[in-house]
Structures are given as structure tokens and as C-alpha cells.
Amino acid sequence: MVDMELTAAATAFLNEEAALLDDHLLDGWLGLLCNDVRYVMPSTAIMPAEAADARERRNALRWGSFGDDDRDMHFWLYDEDYSSLNMRVRRLDTGMAHAELPESMTNHVVSNVIAGQDPLDSELIRVRSKFMVHVVRHENNENTFVGSRWDKLRRTDDGLRLAWRYIELAHPVLPRTISIFF
């Protein structure tokens, strides 16, 4: 799966995305998304050792291949499309998103990026990465989130755009609210 040229392009994209999120330039971040984007994050559960078929199903789910039965087996913290992501950004613009008053200070760190051609669609690049997001709210409330992402980036005339993101946090216990983007 690893292609060094695609990995370099994906890393540049993810670094640009992180800078936009940390600088609260959310309209610029929305500009990096495809109109048909899916942005999903299931709740995290600590599972016993999985059988090979369960690992294969989970890997398919991470890359966006799943049936209704797989989808119904999870509680989704995020299950969003472009419209709902845009609505969240617009709500932040109103000053009425109380979880973000004042807005959180964030630092996104992306690492372990590997990318390769999607075997099913020549327009897509599959990207795996690890992330850490440090969040400070109200000057005295800090959280650090770590996890993995499975992204699909689409080649467009305007450059790479995010078409799919599956976020897997390494935290079974979460704070009361999560209002940031990963």
C-alpha cells in the first residue's frame, strides 16, 4: 500500500488541514472537504482478542465498506456529511455553541502517515495516520486525544480533498463534550 510520493502529498494535505483547524479557519477547512464527504467516529470499546473475520470486518468498516448490520453495531460519536459539518461550523460562527465559548485552543499533531492508491477507485488515495490533539478550554480544562485515522483523499482539479474520514480514538472514557474536529 505504501507509495512515497502519495505519502508526501497526503502528509502535506494533513499538515495544511491541522494548521487550518488550529488557527480556527474553519471555512478554509471546509474547503478541503469533498461535497460527498463522510466523517465518522464510533465510540471506543476495549474488545477481547478478535477472530480473523472480525478484524477483517473492522478493517472494511475503517475504509468505508460496511453493511447495515455493521453500521448498527456501533454507537457513532460522529456520523456526518458535508451539510452537517458545515452546519456545525456555522453554529460556531453564531457564538451560541456554548461548549466553544470561549473557543478552545487546539494543537493537532499528525504522524505515521502512510498512503497508497485505493484499490477500488483510481481517484482516491488511502491514507492512514496517527494523531494527537491537545485541547485547552477555559484556561484550566485540558484534554489530549490520541488515535488513528483512515482517510480517503480524492484527486480534484483544485488538489486533494477529503472524501472519507474514520476516526478511532484510543480512549474508552471521554470528557462530557467533544466539540472539536479531528
C-alpha positions in Angstrom: 0.0 0.0 0.0 2.8 2.5 0.7 3.7 4.9 -2.1 6.3 7.5 -1.0 5.1 10.2 -3.5 1.4 9.8 -2.4 2.6 9.7 1.3 4.4 13.1 0.8 1.3 14.6 -0.8 -1.0 13.2 1.9 1.3 14.5 4.6 1.3 18.0 3.1 -2.5 17.9 3.0 -2.9 16.7 6.6 -0.4 19.4 7.8 -2.4 22.1 6.0 -5.6 20.7 7.5 -4.1 20.7 11.0 -3.0 24.4 10.6 -6.4 25.5 9.5 -8.1 23.7 12.4 -5.6 25.1 15.0 -6.0 28.6 13.6 -9.8 28.3 13.7 -10.0 28.9 9.9 -12.9 26.6 9.6 -14.2 27.9 6.3 -10.8 27.1 4.9 -11.1 23.6 6.4 -14.5 23.1 4.8 -12.8 24.0 1.5 -10.6 20.9 1.9 -13.7 18.6 2.0 -15.5 16.9 -0.9 -19.2 17.7 -1.1 -19.9 14.0 -0.6 -17.5 13.6 2.4 -18.3 11.2 5.2 -16.8 11.9 8.6 -17.3 9.1 11.2 -16.1 8.2 14.6 -17.5 5.3 16.6 -17.4 5.1 20.3 -14.3 3.3 21.6 -14.7 -0.1 23.2 -12.0 -2.3 24.6 -12.5 -5.6 23.0 -11.1 -9.0 23.7 -8.9 -10.6 21.1 -10.8 -10.7 17.8 -11.2 -13.5 15.4 -9.7 -13.0 12.0 -13.1 -12.5 10.4 -14.0 -9.8 13.0 -10.7 -8.0 12.2 -11.4 -8.1 8.5 -14.9 -6.6 9.1 -13.5 -3.9 11.3 -10.8 -3.1 8.7 -13.5 -2.9 6.0 -15.5 -0.6 8.2 -12.5 1.7 8.6 -12.2 2.1 4.9 -15.9 2.7 4.4 -17.1 -0.7 3.3 -19.8 -1.9 5.6 -23.3 -3.2 5.5 -26.2 -2.0 7.6 -25.6 -4.7 10.2 -22.0 -3.5 10.8 -23.2 0.1 11.0 -25.9 -0.7 13.5 -23.4 -2.5 15.8 -21.7 0.8 16.8 -22.6 4.0 18.7 -21.4 6.8 16.5 -20.0 9.9 18.2 -19.7 11.5 14.8 -21.6 10.4 11.6 -21.5 13.4 9.5 -21.7 14.6 5.9 -20.7 17.9 4.4 -24.0 19.5 5.2 -23.8 18.6 8.9 -20.2 19.6 9.2 -21.0 23.0 7.5 -23.9 23.4 10.0 -21.5 22.8 12.9 -19.1 25.4 11.6 -22.0 27.9 11.0 -23.2 27.3 14.6 -19.7 28.1 15.9 -19.9 31.4 13.9 -23.0 32.4 15.9 -21.4 32.4 19.3 -24.2 30.1 20.5 -22.1 27.0 20.7 -21.6 27.1 24.5 -19.1 24.2 24.5 -16.8 26.5 22.5 -17.2 29.8 24.4 -14.5 30.9 24.5 -13.2 28.8 21.6 -10.8 26.0 22.5 -7.1 26.3 21.8 -6.1 23.2 19.9 -2.8 21.7 18.7 -3.1 19.0 16.1 -0.2 16.7 15.6 -0.3 14.2 12.7 2.3 11.4 12.3 2.9 7.9 11.0 1.3 8.9 7.7 1.3 6.2 5.1 -0.6 6.4 1.8 -1.3 4.4 -1.3 -3.6 4.1 -4.2 -7.2 3.0 -3.4 -7.6 -0.4 -5.0 -11.2 0.3 -5.9 -11.1 3.8 -7.2 -8.3 5.5 -9.1 -9.4 9.0 -8.0 -8.8 8.1 -4.3 -5.8 7.8 -2.1 -6.0 5.8 1.1 -4.2 7.4 4.0 -3.5 6.0 7.4 -2.3 8.3 10.2 -1.9 8.7 13.9 -2.9 11.9 15.6 -2.8 13.7 18.9 -5.0 16.7 19.6 -4.3 18.8 22.7 -7.3 20.9 23.7 -7.4 23.7 26.3 -10.8 25.1 27.3 -11.4 27.9 29.7 -7.7 28.1 30.6 -8.0 25.4 33.1 -9.5 22.4 31.4 -7.2 20.3 29.3 -7.6 17.1 27.3 -5.3 15.3 25.0 -6.9 12.9 22.4 -4.8 10.3 20.6 -5.9 7.9 17.9 -5.8 6.7 14.4 -7.5 7.9 11.2 -8.3 6.1 8.0 -8.8 8.8 5.3 -9.6 8.7 1.6 -8.4 11.7 -0.3 -9.8 12.5 -3.7 -7.7 14.0 -6.5 -9.5 17.1 -7.9 -8.6 19.9 -10.2 -8.1 22.0 -7.0 -5.8 19.5 -5.3 -6.5 16.8 -2.8 -9.8 16.9 -0.9 -11.1 14.7 2.0 -13.8 12.3 0.9 -13.8 9.9 3.9 -12.5 10.0 7.4 -12.8 7.3 10.0 -11.6 8.3 13.4 -10.7 5.7 16.1 -9.9 7.3 19.5 -7.6 5.4 21.9 -9.9 6.5 24.8 -12.8 4.4 26.1 -13.6 7.2 28.6 -14.2 10.7 27.2 -14.9 14.1 28.6 -18.6 15.3 28.7 -18.4 17.1 25.4 -16.3 16.8 22.3 -16.8 19.8 20.1 -13.6 19.8 18.1 -12.7 18.3 14.7 -10.1 15.6 14.4 
